[in-house]
Amino acid sequence: MSIKDRLSRKTEGLVVPNKSDAAAAPTPLRTSPGQMLMVNSLMKESNEKLAKLEAQLKDFEGTLPVRLIDANDVVPSRWANRDAQGFDTPEFAALREEIASGDGNVQPIKVRPLKDQAGKYEIVFGHRRHRACLELGKPVLAMVEEVSDTELFKEMDRENRSRLDLSPWEQGMMYRRALDEKLFSSQEQLARELGVDAGNVSKALKLAALDKVIVEAFKSPLDLQYRWAKPLLEASQRDSALVASRADELRKNGVGTLAPKDVYEYLIGAEPKQRDDVLLAVDGVVKGRLSRGKDEVMIRFEKGTLNDRRFEELREILNEWLGS
């Protein structure tokens, strides 16, 4: 049914002259031509109002209804794979503060009704905004629409990429879950349907395929980069026991003090210019690194480890050791 037809039904019988108009209007002629003139006049007025309402409705055509929903009645999508540490960042803290000071999320999230659970909804996109509202005890502003599983996944992925919202590892875990649940027949179809680079999909899936022990060697899985996917996976396939032992050493020696790139290079066995590195740690805290190359040995200490007194003590120990 067209907008005009809908408006015609809604306004049927409502356009009538008011009392003042009736008093001012001349008495219609009691002839057929006089009656026709009056009908034509009323129809013209009705059509003008109808056209105005129709123009106003066009501004909202294609939009979805927006409503405030109790954040406790909204659940994350089962395909969402945001790591818990993604909610412990300065960016999320800023978003939470913005929603708190603005008395709610100005930009609505999108949800779909949950089947067989009246009054409950599943997030299509907007997981961080929902989480912020949930933590603040505020209702969440949301668009509501029935969408299929595949459409939900596509919209969620499109929103995440437009906001640079997910890390490569989170993206890979999301893609893997979609393939495991047969939303797409292959990673090629997934890339085509989502309109994303097939190479990035492949790298993301390689990150998602990494052993848990490798991922846990990093301070956060959010640190993993697309370009590290293939070397890490190949290193693990060549000698999984060796990579696992390196990862275990990193965890025991305080991985939090190392840059993600240093963790990556250590895991794949990339020797800095033919140099073997041994971490120097006390109670799980890395204090320095002992490096051995072909023609040299180096000791590097973390900033603040050596004061003037301890530097002199180290010099004396080395002099005595070298002279022995």
C-alpha positions as CSV (number, residue, x, y, z in Angstrom):
1,M,0.0,0.0,0.0
2,S,1.4,3.4,-1.0
3,I,2.0,6.2,1.5
4,K,-0.8,8.2,-0.1
5,D,-3.2,5.3,0.3
6,R,-2.2,4.9,4.0
7,L,-2.7,8.6,4.6
8,S,-6.0,8.6,2.8
9,R,-7.2,5.9,5.2
10,K,-5.9,7.7,8.3
11,T,-7.4,11.1,7.3
12,E,-10.6,9.8,5.9
13,G,-13.5,11.9,7.3
14,L,-11.2,14.2,9.3
15,V,-11.0,17.1,6.9
16,V,-14.2,19.1,7.6
17,P,-14.8,22.8,7.8
18,N,-14.8,24.2,11.3
19,K,-17.6,26.3,12.8
20,S,-16.0,29.7,12.0
21,D,-15.4,28.5,8.4
22,A,-19.0,27.3,8.1
23,A,-20.3,30.6,9.4
24,A,-18.2,32.6,7.0
25,A,-18.9,30.4,4.0
26,P,-21.8,31.3,1.8
27,T,-24.7,28.9,1.7
28,P,-24.1,26.5,-1.2
29,L,-26.5,26.6,-4.0
30,R,-29.2,24.0,-3.9
31,T,-28.2,23.0,-7.3
32,S,-26.1,20.2,-8.6
33,P,-23.3,22.6,-9.9
34,G,-23.2,24.3,-6.4
35,Q,-22.8,21.0,-4.6
36,M,-20.0,20.0,-7.0
37,L,-18.2,23.3,-6.4
38,M,-18.2,22.7,-2.6
39,V,-17.1,19.1,-2.9
40,N,-14.2,20.2,-5.3
41,S,-13.2,22.8,-2.8
42,L,-13.0,20.4,0.1
43,M,-11.2,17.8,-2.0
44,K,-8.6,20.4,-3.0
45,E,-8.0,21.3,0.7
46,S,-7.8,17.6,1.6
47,N,-5.3,16.9,-1.2
48,E,-3.1,19.8,-0.2
49,K,-2.9,18.6,3.5
50,L,-2.4,15.0,2.3
51,A,0.5,16.1,0.1
52,K,2.0,17.9,3.0
53,L,1.8,14.9,5.3
54,E,3.1,12.6,2.6
55,A,6.1,14.8,2.2
56,Q,6.8,14.7,6.0
57,L,6.5,10.9,6.0
58,K,9.1,10.6,3.3
59,D,11.7,12.0,5.7
60,F,11.2,8.9,7.9
61,E,10.7,6.3,5.1
62,G,13.2,3.4,5.5
63,T,14.1,4.3,9.1
64,L,13.6,2.0,12.0
65,P,11.7,2.6,15.3
66,V,14.0,3.6,18.1
67,R,13.1,2.9,21.8
68,L,14.7,2.8,25.2
69,I,15.2,-0.8,26.4
70,D,16.4,-2.0,29.8
71,A,20.0,-2.9,29.2
72,N,19.5,-6.1,31.2
73,D,17.0,-7.3,28.6
74,V,19.7,-7.2,25.9
75,V,22.3,-9.9,25.4
76,P,25.4,-10.0,23.2
77,S,25.3,-11.7,19.8
78,R,26.5,-15.2,20.0
79,W,28.9,-14.4,17.1
80,A,30.5,-11.4,19.0
81,N,33.9,-12.3,20.2
82,R,35.1,-9.1,22.0
83,D,37.8,-10.0,24.5
84,A,37.2,-8.8,28.1
85,Q,40.3,-6.6,27.9
86,G,38.5,-4.7,25.1
87,F,36.4,-3.1,27.9
88,D,39.4,-2.1,29.9
89,T,40.9,0.5,27.6
90,P,41.0,4.3,27.6
91,E,38.7,4.3,24.6
92,F,36.0,2.4,26.4
93,A,36.4,4.6,29.5
94,A,35.9,7.7,27.3
95,L,32.8,6.2,25.7
96,R,31.4,5.3,29.1
97,E,32.0,8.8,30.4
98,E,30.4,10.3,27.3
99,I,27.3,8.2,27.8
100,A,27.2,9.0,31.6
101,S,27.5,12.7,31.0
102,G,25.1,12.7,28.1
103,D,22.4,10.8,30.0
104,G,22.5,7.8,27.7
105,N,23.8,6.7,24.3
106,V,22.9,9.3,21.7
107,Q,23.7,7.0,18.9
108,P,21.4,3.9,19.1
109,I,22.6,0.4,19.0
110,K,20.7,-2.2,16.9
111,V,19.0,-5.3,18.2
112,R,16.7,-8.0,17.1
113,P,13.9,-9.7,19.2
114,L,15.0,-13.0,20.7
115,K,12.8,-15.9,19.6
116,D,10.7,-17.5,22.3
117,Q,11.8,-14.9,24.8
118,A,9.3,-12.1,24.9
119,G,10.8,-8.7,25.8
120,K,14.4,-9.9,25.3
121,Y,16.8,-8.8,22.5
122,E,20.1,-9.8,20.9
123,I,22.6,-7.2,19.8
124,V,23.2,-6.8,16.1
125,F,25.8,-4.1,16.6
126,G,26.8,-1.7,19.4
127,H,28.2,-4.1,22.1
128,R,30.4,-1.4,23.7
129,R,27.6,1.1,23.9
130,H,25.4,-1.6,25.5
131,R,28.1,-2.6,27.9
132,A,28.6,1.1,29.0
133,C,24.8,1.5,29.6
134,L,24.7,-1.8,31.5
135,E,27.5,-0.7,33.8
136,L,26.0,2.7,34.3
137,G,22.5,1.2,35.1
138,K,21.0,3.2,32.2
139,P,18.5,2.0,29.6
140,V,20.0,1.6,26.1
141,L,18.6,3.5,23.1
142,A,18.1,0.9,20.4
143,M,16.8,0.3,16.9
144,V,14.7,-2.9,16.7
145,E,14.5,-5.0,13.6
146,E,13.9,-8.7,12.7
147,V,17.1,-9.9,10.8
148,S,18.4,-13.3,9.9
149,D,21.6,-14.8,11.4
150,T,23.5,-14.0,8.2
151,E,22.3,-10.5,8.0
152,L,23.1,-9.9,11.7
153,F,26.6,-11.1,11.2
154,K,27.1,-8.9,8.1
155,E,25.8,-5.8,9.8
156,M,27.9,-6.5,12.9
157,D,31.1,-6.9,10.8
158,R,30.4,-3.8,8.7
159,E,29.8,-1.7,11.8
160,N,33.0,-3.0,13.5
161,R,35.2,-2.3,10.5
162,S,33.7,1.1,10.0
163,R,34.7,2.0,13.6
164,L,38.0,0.0,13.6
165,D,36.3,-1.6,16.5
166,L,37.8,-5.1,16.7
167,S,41.4,-6.2,16.9
168,P,42.7,-8.7,14.3
169,W,42.5,-11.6,16.7
170,E,38.9,-10.7,17.7
171,Q,38.0,-10.4,14.0
172,G,39.6,-13.8,13.3
173,M,37.6,-15.5,16.2
174,M,34.4,-13.9,14.8
175,Y,35.1,-15.2,11.3
176,R,36.0,-18.6,12.5
177,R,32.7,-18.9,14.5
178,A,30.7,-17.8,11.5
179,L,32.3,-20.5,9.4
180,D,31.9,-23.2,12.1
181,E,28.2,-22.4,12.3
182,K,27.8,-22.6,8.5
183,L,26.7,-19.0,8.0
184,F,29.0,-19.1,4.9
185,S,30.1,-22.1,2.9
186,S,33.7,-21.0,2.7
187,Q,36.1,-18.2,3.7
188,E,36.0,-17.1,0.0
189,Q,32.2,-16.7,0.2
190,L,32.6,-14.9,3.6
191,A,35.0,-12.4,2.2
192,R,32.8,-11.8,-0.9
193,E,29.6,-11.4,1.1
194,L,31.2,-9.1,3.6
195,G,33.1,-7.1,1.0
196,V,36.5,-7.6,2.7
197,D,39.9,-8.4,1.5
198,A,40.3,-12.2,1.2
199,G,43.9,-11.9,2.3
200,N,43.0,-10.2,5.6
201,V,40.3,-12.8,6.2
202,S,42.9,-15.5,5.8
203,K,45.3,-13.8,8.2
204,A,42.6,-13.2,10.7
205,L,41.6,-16.9,10.6
206,K,45.3,-17.9,11.1
207,L,45.4,-15.8,14.2
208,A,42.2,-17.5,15.4
209,A,43.9,-20.9,14.8
210,L,46.9,-20.2,17.1
211,D,47.3,-22.4,20.1
212,K,46.1,-21.0,23.3
213,V,49.6,-21.1,24.8
214,I,50.8,-18.8,22.1
215,V,48.0,-16.3,22.5
216,E,48.6,-16.2,26.3
217,A,52.3,-15.4,25.8
218,F,51.2,-11.9,24.9
219,K,50.0,-9.5,27.6
220,S,46.7,-9.2,25.6
221,P,45.4,-11.0,22.5
222,L,44.5,-7.6,21.3
223,D,48.3,-7.0,20.7
224,L,48.4,-9.7,17.9
225,Q,48.8,-8.2,14.4
226,Y,47.7,-9.5,11.0
227,R,51.3,-9.7,9.7
228,W,52.3,-12.0,12.5
229,A,49.7,-14.7,11.8
230,K,51.6,-16.7,9.2
231,P,55.1,-16.7,10.9
232,L,53.6,-17.7,14.3
233,L,51.5,-20.5,12.8
234,E,54.4,-21.8,10.7
235,A,56.7,-21.7,13.8
236,S,54.2,-23.7,15.8
237,Q,53.8,-26.2,13.0
238,R,57.5,-26.7,12.7
239,D,58.1,-27.3,16.4
240,S,55.1,-26.8,18.6
241,A,57.0,-28.0,21.7
242,L,59.7,-25.4,21.2
243,V,57.3,-22.6,20.7
244,A,55.3,-23.7,23.7
245,S,58.4,-23.7,25.9
246,R,59.2,-20.2,24.7
247,A,55.7,-19.1,25.5
248,D,55.9,-20.7,28.9
249,E,59.2,-18.9,29.6
250,L,57.7,-15.6,28.7
251,R,54.7,-16.1,31.0
252,K,56.9,-17.1,33.9
253,N,59.3,-14.2,33.4
254,G,56.8,-11.4,33.3
255,V,55.5,-11.0,29.8
256,G,53.9,-7.7,30.7
257,T,57.2,-5.8,30.6
258,L,58.0,-6.7,27.0
259,A,56.7,-5.0,23.9
260,P,54.4,-7.1,21.8
261,K,56.9,-7.2,18.9
262,D,59.6,-8.6,21.3
263,V,57.2,-11.4,22.3
264,Y,56.4,-12.2,18.7
265,E,60.1,-12.3,17.7
266,Y,61.0,-14.5,20.6
267,L,58.2,-16.9,19.9
268,I,59.2,-17.4,16.3
269,G,62.9,-17.7,17.2
270,A,63.9,-14.6,15.3
271,E,67.4,-13.9,16.6
272,P,68.3,-10.2,16.4
273,K,71.2,-10.4,14.0
274,Q,72.3,-13.9,15.0
275,R,71.8,-13.2,18.7
276,D,70.3,-15.5,21.4
277,D,68.4,-13.7,24.1
278,V,67.9,-15.0,27.7
279,L,65.6,-13.0,29.9
280,L,66.9,-12.0,33.3
281,A,64.0,-12.0,35.8
282,V,63.4,-11.8,39.5
283,D,60.1,-13.0,41.0
284,G,58.6,-13.0,37.6
285,V,59.6,-9.5,36.8
286,V,62.0,-9.0,33.8
287,K,65.1,-7.0,34.9
288,G,67.2,-7.3,31.8
289,R,68.3,-9.6,28.9
290,L,71.5,-11.5,28.2
291,S,72.2,-11.6,24.5
292,R,74.8,-13.7,22.7
293,G,75.7,-13.2,19.0
294,K,78.4,-14.8,16.9
295,D,81.2,-12.4,18.1
296,E,79.7,-10.7,21.2
297,V,77.8,-11.0,24.4
298,M,75.6,-8.2,25.7
299,I,73.7,-7.5,28.9
300,R,70.9,-5.1,28.8
301,F,69.0,-3.9,31.8
302,E,65.5,-2.5,32.1
303,K,65.3,1.2,32.9
304,G,65.7,1.9,36.6
305,T,67.3,-1.5,37.4
306,L,70.9,-0.2,37.9
307,N,71.6,2.8,40.1
308,D,75.2,4.2,40.4
309,R,76.0,1.9,43.3
310,R,74.8,-1.3,41.7
311,F,76.6,-0.3,38.4
312,E,79.9,-0.1,40.3
313,E,79.2,-3.5,42.0
314,L,78.5,-5.1,38.6
315,R,81.7,-3.6,37.1
316,E,83.7,-5.0,40.0
317,I,82.1,-8.5,39.6
318,L,82.8,-8.6,35.9
319,N,86.4,-7.4,36.3
320,E,87.0,-10.1,38.9
321,W,85.2,-12.8,36.8
322,L,87.1,-11.9,33.6
323,G,90.4,-11.9,35.5
324,S,89.9,-15.3,37.1
